[in-house]
């Protein structure tokens, strides 16, 4: 989610979203986010959330690939819990057809442009 809950690892009290069916063998880049978070924490401890880092990384990746850019509002708080059940219900699977992907995104109020931008296609 937008609260960086996907970054939470499995613990005795957390069932990680990383193991949600749609994320298995498709979720990548967590090590990069961890490297960014480590560098940011070193520069300004306890200031920038992982959720903000993810939002900034999404905007920057779009801009670097000559896609749209936008002002990213900051101040998100990181989640302390994960919800694998909701991830299984709301995330499309990596093997879905284009029609299934478009339907899944439409169910979240997103269009085909959003699908392409968020999928990194």
Contact map, one row per residue, 1 for C-alpha under 8 A:
1111110000000000000000000000000000000000000000000000000000000000000000000000000000000000000000000000000000000000000000000
1111100000000000000000000000000000000000000000000010001000000000000000000000000000000000000000000000000000000000000000000
1111100000000000000000000000000000000000000000000110000000000000000000000001111000000000000000000000000000000000000000000
1111111100000000000000000000000000000000000000000110010000000000000000000000011000000000000000000000000000000000000000000
1111111100000000100000000000000000000000000000000000000000000000000000000000011111100000000000000000000000000000000000000
1001111100000001110000000000000000000000000000000000000000000000000000000000000001000000000000000000000000000000000000000
0001111110000000110000000000010000000000000000000000000000000000000000000000000000000000000000000000000000000000000000000
0001111111000101110000000000000000000000000000000000000000000000000000000000000111000000000000000000000000000000000000000
0000001111100111010000000000000000000000000000000000000000000000000000000000000000000000000000000000000000000000000000000
0000000111111111000000000000000000000000000000000000000000000000000000000000000000000000000000000000000000000000000000000
0000000011111111000000000000000000000000000000000000000000000000000000000000000000000000000000000000000000000000000000000
0000000001111110000000000000000000000000000000000000000000000000000000000000000000000000000000000000000000000000000000000
0000000001111110000000000000000000000000000000000000000000000000000000000000000000000000000000000000000000000000000000000
0000000111111111000000000000000000000000000000000000000000000000000000000000000011000000000000000000000000000000000000000
0000000011111111100000000000000000000000000000000000000000000000000000000000000001110000000000000000000000000000000000000
0000010111100111111100000000000000000000000000000000000000000000000000000000000001110000000000000000000000000000000000000
0000111100000011111100100000000000000000000000000000000000000000000000000000000001110010000000000000000000000000000000000
0000011110000001111100110010000000000000000000000000000000000000000000000000000000010000000000000000000000000000000000000
0000000000000001111110110000000000000000000000000000000000000000000000000000000000010000000000000000000000000000000000000
0000000000000001111111110000000000000000000000000000000000000000000000000000000000011011000000000000000000000000000000000
0000000000000000001111110000000000000000000000000000000000000000000000000000000000000001000010000000000000000000000000000
0000000000000000000111110100000000000000000000000000000000000000000000000000000000000011001111000000000000000000000000000
0000000000000000111111111110000000000000000000000000000000000000000000000000000000000000000011000000000000000000000000000
0000000000000000011111111110000000000000000000000000000000000000000000000000000000000000000000000000000000000000000000000
0000000000000000000000111110000000000000000000000000000000000000000000000000000000000000000000000000000000000000000000000
0000000000000000000001111111000000000000000000000000000000000000000000000000000000000000000001000000000000000000000000000
0000000000000000010000111111110000000000000000000000000000000000000000000000000000000000000000000000000000000000000000000
0000000000000000000000000111110000000000000000000000000000000000000000000000000000000000000000000000000000000000000000000
0000000000000000000000000011111110000000000000000000000000000000000000000000000000000000000000000000000000000000000000000
0000001000000000000000000011111111000000000000000000000000000000000000000000000000000000000000000000000000000000000000000
0000000000000000000000000000111111100000000000000000000000000000000000000000000000000000000000000000000000000000000000000
0000000000000000000000000000111111110000000000000000000000000000000000000000000000000000000000000000000000000000000000000
0000000000000000000000000000111111111000000000000100110000000000000000000000000000000000000000000000000000000000000000000
0000000000000000000000000000011111111100000000000000000000000000000000000000000000000000000000000000000000000000000000000
0000000000000000000000000000001111111110000000000000000000000000000000000000000000000000000000000000000000000000000000000
0000000000000000000000000000000111111111000000000000100000000000000000000000000000000000000000000000000000000000000000000
0000000000000000000000000000000011111111100000000100100000000000000000000000000000000000000000000000000000000000000000000
0000000000000000000000000000000001111111110000000000000000000000000000000000000000000000000000000000000000000000000000000
0000000000000000000000000000000000111111111000000000000000000000000000000000000000000000000000000000000000000000000000000
0000000000000000000000000000000000011111111110010000000000000000000000000000000000000000000000000000000000000000000000000
0000000000000000000000000000000000001111111111110000000000000000000000000000000000000000000000000000000000000000000000000
0000000000000000000000000000000000000111111110000000000000000000000000000000000000000000000000000000000000000000000000000
0000000000000000000000000000000000000011111110000000000000000000000000000000000000000000000000000000000000000000000000000
0000000000000000000000000000000000000001111111110000000000000000000000000000000000000000000000000000000000000000000000000
0000000000000000000000000000000000000001111111110000000000000000000000000000000000000000000000000000000000000000000000000
0000000000000000000000000000000000000000100111111000000000000000000000000000000000000000000000000000000000000000000000000
0000000000000000000000000000000000000000100111111000000000000000000000000000000000000000000000000000000000000000000000000
0000000000000000000000000000000000000001100111111101100000000000000000000010000000000000000000000000000000000000000000000
0000000000000000000000000000000000000000000001111111100000000000000000000011110000000000000000000000000000000000000000000
0011000000000000000000000000000010001000000000011111110000000000000000000000110000000000000000000000000000000000000000000
0111000000000000000000000000000000000000000000001111111000000000000000000001110000000000000000000000000000000000000000000
0000000000000000000000000000000000000000000000011111111100000000000000000111100000000000000000000000000000000000000000000
0000000000000000000000000000000010011000000000011111111110000000000000000000000000000000000000000000000000000000000000000
0001000000000000000000000000000010000000000000000111111111000000000000000000000000000000000000000000000000000000000000000
0100000000000000000000000000000000000000000000000011111111100000000000010000000000000000000000000000000000000000000000000
0000000000000000000000000000000000000000000000000001111111110000000000010000000000000000000000000000000000000000000000000
0000000000000000000000000000000000000000000000000000111111111000000000000000000000000000000000000000000000000000000000000
0000000000000000000000000000000000000000000000000000011111111100000000000000000000000000000000000000000000000000000000000
0000000000000000000000000000000000000000000000000000001111111110000011010000000000000000000000000000000000000000000000000
0000000000000000000000000000000000000000000000000000000111111111000010000000000000000000000000000000000000000000000000000
0000000000000000000000000000000000000000000000000000000011111111100000000000000000000000000000000000000000000000000000000
0000000000000000000000000000000000000000000000000000000001111111111110000000000000000000000000000000000000000000000010000
0000000000000000000000000000000000000000000000000000000000111111111110000000000000000000000000000000000000000000000000000
0000000000000000000000000000000000000000000000000000000000011111111000000000000000000000000000000000000000000000000000000
0000000000000000000000000000000000000000000000000000000000001111111000000000000000000000000000000000000000000000000000000
0000000000000000000000000000000000000000000000000000000000000111111100000000000000000000000000000000000000000000000000000
0000000000000000000000000000000000000000000000000000000000000111111110000000000000000000000000000000000000000000000000000
0000000000000000000000000000000000000000000000000000000000000110011111000000000000000000000000000000000000000000000000000
0000000000000000000000000000000000000000000000000000000000110110001111100000000000000000000000000000000000000000000000000
0000000000000000000000000000000000000000000000000000000000100000000111110000000000000000000000000000000000000000000000000
0000000000000000000000000000000000000000000000000000000000000000000011111000000000000000000000000000000000000000000000000
0000000000000000000000000000000000000000000000000000001100100000000001111100000000000000000000000000000000000000000000000
0000000000000000000000000000000000000000000000000000000000000000000000111110000000000000000000000000000000000000000000000
0000000000000000000000000000000000000000000000000001000000000000000000011111000000000000000000000000000000000000000000000
0000000000000000000000000000000000000000000000011001000000000000000000001111100000000000000000000000000000000000000000000
0010000000000000000000000000000000000000000000001011000000000000000000000111110000000000000000000000000000000000000000000
0010000000000000000000000000000000000000000000001111000000000000000000000011111000000000000000000000000000000000000000000
0011100000000000000000000000000000000000000000001110000000000000000000000001111100000000000000000000000000000000000000000
0011100000000000000000000000000000000000000000000000000000000000000000000000111111000000000000000000000000000000000000000
0000100100000000000000000000000000000000000000000000000000000000000000000000011111000000000000000000000000000000000000000
0000100100000100000000000000000000000000000000000000000000000000000000000000001111100000000000000000000000000000000000000
0000110100000111100000000000000000000000000000000000000000000000000000000000001111110000000000000000000000000000000000000
0000100000000011100000000000000000000000000000000000000000000000000000000000000011111110000000000000000000000000000000000
0000000000000011111100000000000000000000000000000000000000000000000000000000000001111111000000000000000000000000000000000
0000000000000000000100000000000000000000000000000000000000000000000000000000000000111111100000000000000000000000000000000
0000000000000000000000000000000000000000000000000000000000000000000000000000000000111111110000000000000000000000000000000
0000000000000000100101000000000000000000000000000000000000000000000000000000000000111111111000000000000000000000000000000
0000000000000000000111000000000000000000000000000000000000000000000000000000000000011111111000000000000000000000000000000
0000000000000000000000000000000000000000000000000000000000000000000000000000000000001111111000000000000000000000000000000
0000000000000000000000000000000000000000000000000000000000000000000000000000000000000111111100000000000100000000000000000
0000000000000000000001000000000000000000000000000000000000000000000000000000000000000011111110000000000100000000000000000
0000000000000000000001000000000000000000000000000000000000000000000000000000000000000000011111010001100100000000000000000
0000000000000000000011100000000000000000000000000000000000000000000000000000000000000000001111110000000000000000000000000
0000000000000000000001100100000000000000000000000000000000000000000000000000000000000000000111110000000000000000000000000
0000000000000000000000000000000000000000000000000000000000000000000000000000000000000000000011111000000000000000000000000
0000000000000000000000000000000000000000000000000000000000000000000000000000000000000000000111111111100000000000000000000
0000000000000000000000000000000000000000000000000000000000000000000000000000000000000000000000111111100000000000000000000
0000000000000000000000000000000000000000000000000000000000000000000000000000000000000000000000011111110000000000000000000
0000000000000000000000000000000000000000000000000000000000000000000000000000000000000000000000011111111000000000000000000
0000000000000000000000000000000000000000000000000000000000000000000000000000000000000000000100011111111100000000000000000
0000000000000000000000000000000000000000000000000000000000000000000000000000000000000000000100011111111110000000001000000
0000000000000000000000000000000000000000000000000000000000000000000000000000000000000000000000000111111111000011001000000
0000000000000000000000000000000000000000000000000000000000000000000000000000000000000000000000000011111111100000000000000
0000000000000000000000000000000000000000000000000000000000000000000000000000000000000000011100000001111111110000000000000
0000000000000000000000000000000000000000000000000000000000000000000000000000000000000000000000000000111111111111011000000
0000000000000000000000000000000000000000000000000000000000000000000000000000000000000000000000000000011111111110000000000
0000000000000000000000000000000000000000000000000000000000000000000000000000000000000000000000000000001111111100000000000
0000000000000000000000000000000000000000000000000000000000000000000000000000000000000000000000000000000111111100000000000
0000000000000000000000000000000000000000000000000000000000000000000000000000000000000000000000000000000011111110000000000
0000000000000000000000000000000000000000000000000000000000000000000000000000000000000000000000000000000011111111011000000
0000000000000000000000000000000000000000000000000000000000000000000000000000000000000000000000000000010011001111111000000
0000000000000000000000000000000000000000000000000000000000000000000000000000000000000000000000000000010010000111111100000
0000000000000000000000000000000000000000000000000000000000000000000000000000000000000000000000000000000000000011111110000
0000000000000000000000000000000000000000000000000000000000000000000000000000000000000000000000000000000010000111111111000
0000000000000000000000000000000000000000000000000000000000000000000000000000000000000000000000000000110010000111111111100
0000000000000000000000000000000000000000000000000000000000000000000000000000000000000000000000000000000000000001111111111
0000000000000000000000000000000000000000000000000000000000000100000000000000000000000000000000000000000000000000111111111
0000000000000000000000000000000000000000000000000000000000000000000000000000000000000000000000000000000000000000011111111
0000000000000000000000000000000000000000000000000000000000000000000000000000000000000000000000000000000000000000001111111
0000000000000000000000000000000000000000000000000000000000000000000000000000000000000000000000000000000000000000000111111
0000000000000000000000000000000000000000000000000000000000000000000000000000000000000000000000000000000000000000000111111
